[in-house]
């Protein structure tokens, strides 16, 4: 249940973030907004780490270097989500993002990529993805 609540929170915050970022980018530009968003996130992350952190930054050398590019993904995510919303609107852009996330996450699970536990891919998962895609198409046709 806690996982569902955190996932719902993430969905809500991602939807709000892309709209908020677009309002900032209207005034200062896309790349400038991307930098500001990550600077604010860094400051907030440092505060949260100082208050709640229970890990060990000294072990950063033990992390596969490939996984450290996740921060670069964040920059691309913020920028591309703003452009997607400008071109497609918030609801349609977010729908496309969710489908892409679901497809990639399903592939990671099905093949056990990047050290993830392998989760069997079956017809019901395929059917679920197809229903979501059809839903987005219907949503866009009606909008």
Residue, then its C-alpha position, 0 to 999 in steps of 0.5 A: x500500500x505504501x508503494x502505491x501511495x508513493x507512486x500516486x504522489x510521483x504521478x501527481x508531482x510529475x504532472x505538476x512539475x512539467x506545468x510549473x516548469x513550463x510557466x518558468x520557461x515562459x519567462x526565462x527559457x527552456x535550458x535556463x529553467x532546466x538549470x534552475x529546476x536542478x539547482x533547486x532540486x540539488x539544494x532540496x536533496x542536500x537538505x533531505x539527505x542531511x536530515x534523513x540520509x542513512x547511506x554512505x557517500x563514501x561508497x560512491x566509488x563502488x557504483x557502476x559508472x554507467x548508473x551515474x548518468x541518471x543525473x544526465x537523464x534528469x536534465x533531458x527529462x525536464x527539458x523534453x517534458x517541457x517541449x512535449x507539453x508545449x507541443x502536445x499539451x499537458x495531458x497528451x504529453x503526460x499520457x505518451x510519457x507514461x506509455x513510454x515508461x511502461x514499455x521500457x519498465x516492462x522490458x527491464x522487468x521481462x529481461x532483468x536488465x540493469x540487475x533488476x529481478x526478472x518478472x515474467x512477461x505474459x499476455x495480460x501485460x501486453x493487453x494492458x499496454x495495448x489498452x492504454x495505447x488505445x485509450x490515448x488514441x481515443x483521448x487524442x481523437x476526442x480532444 
